[in-house]
C-alpha cells in the first residue's frame, strides 16, 4: 500500500526498482511546483532529499519525467524504505488482489485504485478481476490483459458509465498502443449504424485511454483502459424480461472456422453459445436467456452462399449494413488488419423482430500498422511480407469477394468514392490525420516517462519474442509505414488485389489445391495448418516456403 500521498493521490511503489511513482497534471511539468506531501498510516520520519516531511508542502523544482528525488521513511516496527520518487502525468491504476496467488483465469475479488492527475484523491473501488484474452492468455505469457467487473458502474475519462472495463496490455505489440490507435481511427471514420436515429447514443467501437498499471507493489507497464463491445455500447434492444423474446443479437468471430462466410450452414443449436467459429455475446446464455438465436446469422451467411445473382443484388441491403461494411473494408486495408477478417469481428443486429440487418464492428487490432501477428513468425522471409505497407491482400469475406467479382450495385465505385472522401485534408484518412493519432500517444508516453519505464521493463521478454522495445524507433517506423501505405492504396485503388481479370482466370482453375504431406503450410495468423486426410486445403490464403498461396472458394466458377 502507499507510503505517501502527493497532492491528495496515492504514490505507488515498485519494489523491483525501488521507485515511487506519483501522478500530477501535465501542466505542472517543466515548472517549479509546491505540492502537499502526506504520510500514510504507520509511516514516520519521512524525508525527501533530506527535508523532513510532516504532512507539509514540498517544492519540486523543474518537475519532469526525468527528475528524481530520494525518499526515506521508517515505521515504528522498524520497517525502512529508501526509494526514488518520480512523476508521471498519466493516470495510475493499482490492482490489489485478495489472495497472495494473484489473478488467474477465474474472477477474484480485488481492489482497483484509480489515481487521476486531475482529481485530488485516489478512488478505491471494489471489483472482480481476471485475466482475459485468447492467444495472449496462454500459460507462458507475462504482461497480462485484465477484465474488470466493478461492483458498481464506473465512469473513466468521461466515457460510458458501466461496471465492465478492460485493461489491454498490448502484449504482442512493441508500441503497445496499436489497438488503441486503430480503434481511435475507426471511431473517427466509420459511419453510424443503420439504427442511429432510434439510438443516437449507439457507439460502433470502443474508447479508452492510456494508464500506468501497478499489480500490487510492482509496476507492470503501459495499459489501455478501455470500454467493451457489448449490447450497451451498441445500444441493441434488450431481451424481453417478461416473455423471454430475444430482440438484439451480438455475434463474435473467435476462430477462423466458417466466420469468413465460405460455407453453407445446414444446422445450428440454440442451446449452445458457440457455433463454427462464432460466439454468441448477447444475450448471454445462462445469464440473460436459456436459449440464443443463431438463425439471423445463419440466414445471412446462407444468403451470401446460395442466393442467385439477382437475389444477391436486390436484397443484400436487408442482410448487411452496407455503409458500415464499406467503411470497415476501407479501414481494414488502411491499417492492414490481416487478423480481422471474420475472426476478431463482431456482427450486431439491433432488433431481429424488426430487421435481420448485421452491422460489423472491429476488435483486437494489435496486428495493424506493420505489426506482425503474434510477433516474429516462423515463415517470415523478408520485408515484403504481409506486414509490409505494400502488401497486396484484401478483405476476404465471401460476401465481399462475390461483390468484387460482379461489382454488384457498383460496390467498387462506392468503395473508392468513400475512400477519396475520407482522404481529403482534415478528414480521418488524410495521412496527417492518421499520424496525428500516433503522435498524441507517442508524445504522451515519452513525455510522461512511461515509454522509458516500458522499455526497461519489457525489452527482450518472451511476450515480444525477445525483441527490443524502442518507442523512438517504432514511432518512426509506424509513421513511415502509414505514409507508404496510403500512397500505395492511392496508386493501387480498391480492392487491393482482386480484379475482374483475376476472377476470369479462375474459370479454368480447380478451387481446392492439393499438397504433399511434407510441405509446411501456415495460415495468415502464423499457425501451422494440418490439411484434411486427402491433403486438401479449404479456401483462404496460406504461406508455404516463403510464398503466398491463394486457395479460392468454389463459387468462383
C-alpha positions in Angstrom: 0.0 0.0 0.0 1.0 3.6 -0.4 3.5 5.1 2.0 2.8 8.7 0.8 0.2 10.8 -0.8 1.2 13.7 -3.1 -1.4 16.3 -3.9 -4.1 14.0 -2.4 -3.2 11.0 -4.6 -1.5 7.7 -3.6 2.1 7.3 -4.5 2.8 3.7 -5.7 5.9 1.8 -5.0 7.6 -0.6 -7.5 9.7 -2.8 -5.1 11.6 -4.3 -8.0 13.3 -0.9 -8.9 12.7 0.9 -5.5 10.8 3.6 -7.4 7.9 5.6 -6.1 5.6 7.0 -8.8 3.2 9.9 -8.4 0.8 11.4 -10.9 0.2 15.1 -11.3 -1.4 17.2 -14.1 0.7 17.6 -17.2 0.6 21.4 -16.9 2.9 21.1 -13.9 5.7 19.5 -15.9 8.5 21.9 -16.6 7.8 24.2 -13.6 8.7 24.6 -10.0 5.7 23.1 -8.2 4.9 23.1 -4.5 2.8 20.1 -3.6 1.3 18.8 -0.3 3.0 15.6 0.8 1.2 13.4 3.4 2.4 10.2 5.2 0.0 7.3 5.2 -0.9 5.5 8.4 2.1 3.9 10.2 4.9 5.7 8.4 7.1 8.3 10.2 10.4 10.1 9.9 9.8 10.7 6.2 12.3 12.8 4.3 12.6 13.9 0.7 16.2 14.8 -0.3 16.9 15.1 3.4 14.0 17.5 4.1 11.7 16.2 6.8 8.1 15.7 5.7 5.4 16.2 8.3 2.3 16.5 6.2 3.6 19.7 4.8 4.3 21.1 1.3 7.5 20.4 -0.6 8.9 22.4 -3.5 9.6 20.1 -6.5 12.0 22.2 -8.8 11.6 21.9 -12.5 9.3 18.8 -12.2 9.7 16.5 -15.2 9.7 12.8 -16.1 13.4 12.7 -15.7 13.5 14.4 -12.3 14.3 12.2 -9.3 14.0 12.7 -5.5 15.2 10.4 -2.8 12.6 9.4 -0.2 13.5 7.8 3.1 10.9 6.6 5.7 10.6 4.3 8.7 7.8 2.6 10.7 7.5 2.1 14.4 8.1 -1.6 13.8 11.5 -0.9 12.2 10.5 -1.2 8.6 12.5 1.1 6.4 12.1 2.5 3.0 14.6 4.2 0.6 13.3 4.8 -2.9 13.5 7.2 -5.8 10.4 9.4 -6.3 9.4 10.1 -9.9 6.4 11.7 -11.6 4.1 11.0 -14.5 1.0 12.8 -15.8 -0.7 9.6 -16.9 -3.4 8.1 -14.6 -2.2 5.4 -12.4 -4.2 2.2 -11.7 -3.2 -0.2 -8.9 -4.7 -3.6 -8.7 -4.7 -5.3 -5.3 -5.8 -9.0 -5.5 -7.4 -10.6 -2.4 -5.1 -13.6 -2.4 -1.3 -13.9 -2.4 -1.5 -16.1 -5.5 -2.7 -13.1 -7.6 -5.0 -13.2 -10.5 -5.9 -16.1 -12.8 -8.5 -17.2 -15.4 -11.1 -17.2 -12.6 -12.6 -14.0 -11.2 -11.5 -13.0 -7.7 -12.4 -10.1 -5.5 -9.9 -7.2 -5.6 -9.4 -3.5 -5.1 -9.0 -1.2 -8.0 -7.2 2.0 -7.1 -7.5 4.8 -9.6 -5.4 8.0 -9.4 -6.4 10.6 -11.9 -3.9 13.5 -12.1 -6.9 15.9 -12.5 -8.5 14.8 -9.2 -7.3 15.5 -5.7 -7.9 11.9 -4.5 -7.3 8.3 -5.2 -10.5 6.3 -5.8 -10.6 2.9 -4.1 -13.1 0.7 -6.0 -14.1 -2.9 -5.5 -14.3 -5.3 -8.4 -14.0 -8.9 -9.6 -10.9 -9.2 -11.8 -9.5 -12.0 -14.0 -7.1 -12.5 -16.9 -8.6 -12.2 -20.4 -7.7 -12.9 -24.0 -7.1 -15.9 -26.2 -3.6 -16.2 -27.6 -2.5 -13.5 -25.2 -3.6 -15.6 -22.3 -1.6 -18.8 -22.7 0.3 -20.1 -19.7 3.7 -18.7 -20.6 2.6 -15.1 -21.0 3.8 -12.3 -18.7 2.2 -9.0 -19.3 -1.5 -10.0 -18.9 -4.7 -8.4 -20.0 -7.4 -8.0 -17.4 -11.2 -8.0 -17.4 -12.6 -5.8 -14.6 -16.2 -6.2 -13.3 -16.8 -3.4 -10.8 -19.4 -3.8 -8.0 -21.0 -0.6 -9.3 -21.0 1.3 -12.5 -17.9 3.5 -13.0 -17.0 6.3 -15.4 -13.4 6.9 -16.6 -12.2 9.7 -18.9 -15.8 11.0 -19.4 -16.7 7.8 -21.3 -19.5 5.4 -20.6 -20.8 4.7 -17.1 -20.6 0.9 -16.7 -19.4 -1.9 -14.5 -17.4 -3.7 -17.2 -13.9 -2.4 -18.3 -10.8 -3.9 -19.8 -7.1 -3.3 -19.2 -5.4 -4.1 -22.5 -1.6 -4.8 -22.2 -0.8 -4.5 -25.9 1.1 -7.7 -25.2 2.4 -8.7 -28.6 2.8 -5.1 -29.8 6.2 -3.4 -29.4 4.4 0.0 -29.5 1.8 -1.2 -27.0 -1.0 1.0 -28.3 -1.7 -0.1 -31.9 -5.1 -1.5 -30.8 -6.0 1.9 -29.2 -4.7 3.9 -32.2 -6.5 1.7 -34.8 -9.8 1.9 -32.8 -9.5 5.7 -32.5 -9.2 5.8 -36.3 -12.2 3.6 -36.7 -14.2 5.7 -34.4 -13.3 8.8 -36.4 -14.0 7.4 -39.8 -16.9 4.9 -39.5 -20.4 5.9 -40.4 -23.1 5.3 -37.8 -25.1 2.1 -37.8 -28.4 2.0 -39.6 -30.5 2.3 -36.4 -28.8 5.5 -35.2 -32.0 7.5 -35.4 -33.6 5.2 -32.9 -30.4 5.0 -30.7 -28.5 8.3 -31.1 -26.0 7.2 -28.4 -25.0 4.0 -30.1 -21.2 3.5 -30.5 -19.9 1.1 -33.0 -16.5 0.9 -31.4 -14.8 1.3 -28.1 -12.9 4.3 -26.5 -10.2 4.3 -23.9 -7.0 6.0 -22.7 -3.5 5.2 -21.5 -2.8 4.4 -17.9 0.2 3.1 -16.0 -0.6 -0.1 -14.1 0.7 -1.4 -10.8 0.0 -5.0 -9.8 0.4 -4.9 -6.0 3.8 -3.3 -5.5 5.1 -3.9 -9.0 4.9 -1.5 -11.9 3.5 -3.6 -14.8 3.5 -1.1 -17.6 1.5 0.9 -20.1 -2.1 -0.2 -20.5 -5.2 0.9 -22.4 -8.1 1.2 -20.1 -11.0 0.6 -22.5 -14.7 0.0 -22.9 -16.1 -3.2 -24.2 -18.1 -4.0 -27.3 -21.4 -5.2 -25.9 -25.1 -4.7 -26.0 -24.8 -1.5 -24.0 -22.2 0.0 -26.2 -24.1 -0.7 -29.4 -27.5 0.1 -27.8 -29.0 -3.2 -29.0 -32.6 -3.9 -27.9 -32.7 -5.9 -24.7 -34.4 -9.3 -24.3 -38.0 -9.0 -23.2 -37.8 -9.7 -19.5 -41.4 -10.9 -19.3 -41.7 -13.2 -22.3 -38.0 -14.0 -22.8 -38.3 -13.0 -26.5 -34.8 -12.1 -28.0 -34.5 -8.8 -29.8 -30.9 -7.6 -30.1 -28.2 -10.1 -31.1 -24.4 -9.9 -30.9 -22.1 -12.4 -32.5 -18.3 -12.5 -32.4 -15.9 -14.3 -34.6 -13.4 -16.1 -32.3 -11.7 -18.5 -34.7 -11.2 -19.0 -38.4 -13.7 -21.9 -38.9 -16.6 -20.5 -41.1 -16.6 -16.9 -40.0 -15.5 -15.7 -43.4 -18.8 -17.0 -44.8 -17.2 -19.6 -47.1 -19.7 -22.4 -46.3 -23.4 -23.1 -46.2 -24.8 -23.8 -42.7 -27.2 -26.7 -42.7 -27.8 -26.9 -38.9 -27.4 -24.9 -35.7 -28.2 -25.4 -32.0 -29.8 -22.5 -30.0 -28.8 -24.2 -26.7 -25.1 -23.6 -27.4 -23.3 -20.3 -27.3 -20.6 -21.3 -29.8 -21.0 -22.3 -33.4 -18.4 -22.8 -36.2 -16.0 -20.1 -35.0 -18.6 -17.7 -33.6 -19.5 -16.9 -30.0 -22.9 -15.6 -29.0 -22.2 -12.5 -26.9 -25.7 -11.2 -26.4 -28.0 -12.4 -25.0 -25.6 -14.3 -22.8 -26.6 -18.0 -22.5 -27.4 -18.8 -18.8 -27.4 -15.2 -17.6 -29.7 -13.4 -19.9 -31.6 -16.3 -21.5 -31.9 -20.1 -21.6 -31.5 -20.0 -25.4 -29.8 -17.9 -28.0 -30.8 -17.4 -31.7 -28.3 -18.3 -34.4 -30.9 -18.0 -37.1 -30.3 -14.4 -38.2 -26.5 -15.1 -38.6 -27.1 -18.4 -40.4 -29.7 -17.0 -42.7 -27.4 -14.1 -43.7 -24.5 -16.5 -44.3 -26.6 -18.8 -46.4 -28.0 -15.9 -48.4 -24.4 -15.0 -49.3 -23.6 -18.6 -50.3 -26.8 -19.6 -52.1 -28.7 -16.6 -53.5 -28.9 -16.0 -57.2 -27.1 -13.0 -58.6 -30.5 -11.2 -58.9 -31.4 -12.0 -55.3 -28.0 -11.0 -54.1 -28.1 -7.6 -55.8 -31.7 -6.8 -54.8 -31.7 -8.0 -51.2 -28.2 -7.7 -49.8 -29.1 -4.4 -48.0 -31.6 -6.4 -46.0 -28.9 -8.5 -44.5 -25.8 -6.2 -44.2 -25.4 -2.6 -43.0 -23.6 -1.7 -46.3 -22.3 1.8 -45.4 -20.6 0.4 -42.3 -19.3 -2.6 -44.2 -17.8 -0.3 -46.9 -16.1 1.7 -44.1 -14.8 -1.5 -42.5 -13.4 -2.7 -45.8 -11.5 0.6 -46.3 -10.4 0.6 -42.6 -9.1 -3.0 -43.0 -7.0 -2.0 -45.9 -5.6 1.2 -44.4 -4.4 -0.4 -41.2 -3.7 -3.8 -42.9 -5.7 -5.7 -40.3 -4.9 -9.3 -41.5 -6.2 -10.8 -38.3 -9.6 -9.2 -38.6 -11.5 -10.9 -41.5 -14.3 -12.7 -39.8 -12.2 -13.6 -36.8 -11.9 -10.6 -34.4 -15.1 -9.1 -35.8 -18.5 -8.5 -34.2 -21.8 -8.7 -36.0 -24.7 -6.9 -34.4 -28.5 -6.9 -35.0 -30.4 -4.1 -33.4 -33.7 -5.9 -33.1 -34.3 -9.1 -35.1 -38.1 -8.7 -34.8 -37.7 -5.5 -36.9 -34.7 -6.3 -39.2 -32.1 -9.0 -39.8 -29.5 -6.5 -40.9 -26.0 -7.1 -39.5 -23.6 -4.3 -38.6 -19.8 -5.2 -38.4 -17.5 -3.9 -35.7 -13.7 -4.4 -35.4 -12.0 -5.9 -32.4 -8.5 -6.8 -31.2 -6.4 -4.6 -33.6 -2.8 -5.3 -32.4 -1.7 -6.7 -35.7 -2.0 -3.4 -37.6 0.3 -0.6 -38.9 3.0 -3.1 -39.9 3.0 -5.2 -36.7 3.3 -8.9 -37.4 0.6 -11.0 -35.9 2.0 -12.6 -32.8 5.4 -11.0 -33.3 8.0 -12.9 -35.3 6.6 -15.6 -37.4 8.3 -18.8 -38.3 7.8 -18.2 -42.0 8.9 -14.6 -42.1 11.2 -14.3 -45.1 11.7 -10.6 -46.0 10.4 -7.1 -45.6 7.9 -7.7 -48.4 5.8 -10.0 -46.2 2.3 -9.3 -45.1 3.3 -6.6 -42.6 4.8 -4.6 -45.5 2.9 -1.3 -46.4 2.9 -2.6 -50.0 1.3 -6.0 -49.2 -1.4 -6.8 -51.7 -4.2 -8.6 -49.7 -7.8 -7.6 -49.3 -10.9 -8.0 -47.1 -11.6 -11.7 -48.0 -15.1 -12.4 -46.7 -17.0 -14.4 -49.3 -19.5 -11.6 -49.1 -17.0 -9.1 -50.4 -15.4 -11.5 -52.9 -18.8 -12.0 -54.5 -19.3 -8.3 -54.7 -15.8 -7.8 -56.3 -16.5 -10.4 -58.9 -19.6 -8.9 -60.5 -19.4 -5.4 -58.9 -22.9 -5.6 -57.6 -24.6 -2.2 -57.1 -21.3 -0.6 -58.2 -19.7 -1.7 -55.0 -16.2 -0.9 -56.2 -17.3 2.6 -57.2 -18.9 3.1 -53.8 -15.7 1.8 -52.1 -13.3 4.1 -54.0 -15.6 7.2 -53.8 -15.9 6.8 -50.0 -12.1 6.3 -49.7 -11.5 9.5 -51.7 -13.9 11.4 -49.4 -12.0 10.2 -46.3 -8.6 11.1 -47.8 -9.4 14.8 -48.1 -7.4 17.3 -46.0 -8.8 17.4 -42.5 -10.6 14.1 -43.0 -9.8 11.0 -40.9 -7.8 9.2 -43.6 -5.7 12.1 -44.6 -2.1 11.0 -43.9 -1.6 13.8 -41.4 -4.8 12.9 -39.6 -3.7 9.3 -39.1 -0.2 10.3 -37.9 -1.7 12.9 -35.6 -3.3 10.0 -33.6 0.0 8.2 -33.4 1.7 11.5 -32.4 -0.6 12.1 -29.5 0.0 8.7 -27.9 3.8 8.7 -28.6 4.4 12.1 -27.0 2.2 11.2 -24.0 4.2 8.0 -23.4 7.6 9.8 -24.0 6.9 13.0 -22.0 5.4 11.2 -19.1 8.3 8.8 -18.7 6.1 5.8 -19.3 8.0 4.9 -22.5 11.4 4.6 -20.8 9.8 2.5 -18.0 8.2 0.2 -20.5 11.4 -0.2 -22.4 13.3 -1.1 -19.3 10.6 -3.4 -18.0 9.7 -5.5 -21.1 12.5 -5.3 -23.7 13.7 -8.8 -24.5 10.7 -10.5 -22.9 9.3 -13.7 -24.4 5.9 -11.8 -24.9 7.6 -9.8 -27.7 9.8 -12.7 -29.0 12.8 -11.2 -27.3 12.6 -8.1 -29.4 13.9 -4.7 -28.1 11.1 -2.3 -27.2 12.2 1.1 -28.5 9.5 3.7 -28.8 11.5 6.2 -30.8 12.4 3.6 -33.4 8.9 2.2 -33.6 7.4 5.7 -33.9 9.5 6.4 -36.9 8.6 3.0 -38.4 4.9 3.4 -37.9 4.8 6.9 -39.4 6.8 5.8 -42.4 4.6 2.8 -42.8 1.5 4.9 -42.8 2.9 7.3 -45.4 3.9 4.4 -47.7 0.6 2.5 -47.1 -1.6 5.5 -48.0 0.5 6.2 -51.1 0.3 2.6 -52.1 -3.6 2.5 -51.8 -3.8 5.8 -53.6 -1.9 4.3 -56.5 -3.5 0.9 -56.5 -7.1 1.7 -55.7 -9.6 -0.7 -54.1 -9.8 -3.7 -54.0 -6.1 -4.2 -53.4 -5.7 -7.5 -55.1 -8.9 -8.8 -56.7 -9.8 -7.7 -60.2 -12.3 -8.8 -62.9 -9.5 -10.4 -64.8 -8.4 -12.2 -61.7 -11.9 -13.9 -61.4 -11.9 -14.6 -65.2 -8.7 -16.5 -64.8 -10.3 -18.7 -62.1 -12.8 -20.2 -64.5 -10.3 -22.9 -65.5 -8.8 -23.4 -62.1 -9.6 -26.1 -59.5 -11.0 -24.3 -56.4 -9.3 -26.7 -53.9 -5.5 -27.2 -54.1 -3.7 -30.4 -53.1 -0.3 -30.6 -51.3 2.0 -33.3 -50.2 2.3 -34.3 -46.6 5.8 -33.0 -46.2 5.0 -29.4 -47.1 4.8 -27.0 -44.2 1.8 -24.7 -44.7 0.8 -21.8 -42.4 -2.3 -19.5 -42.3 -2.0 -15.8 -42.1 -2.1 -15.9 -38.3 1.1 -17.9 -38.2 -0.5 -21.2 -37.3 0.7 -24.5 -38.8 -2.2 -25.8 -40.9 -3.0 -29.5 -40.9 -4.9 -30.3 -44.2 -7.6 -32.9 -44.2 -6.8 -36.6 -44.8 -6.6 -36.1 -48.6 -4.2 -33.2 -48.1 -6.6 -30.6 -49.4 -6.9 -27.0 -48.1 -10.1 -25.0 -47.6 -10.4 -21.7 -49.4 -8.2 -19.0 -48.0 -4.7 -17.5 -48.1 -1.7 -19.5 -46.9 2.1 -19.3 -46.7 4.5 -22.1 -47.7 8.2 -21.9 -48.4 8.1 -18.2 -48.3 5.4 -17.9 -51.0 1.8 -16.7 -50.7 -0.8 -19.4 -51.9 -4.3 -18.4 -52.7 -6.9 -21.2 -52.4 -10.1 -19.9 -54.0 -13.6 -20.7 -52.9 -15.8 -22.9 -55.0 -18.2 -20.2 -56.1 -15.6 -18.8 -58.5 -16.8 -20.7 -61.5 
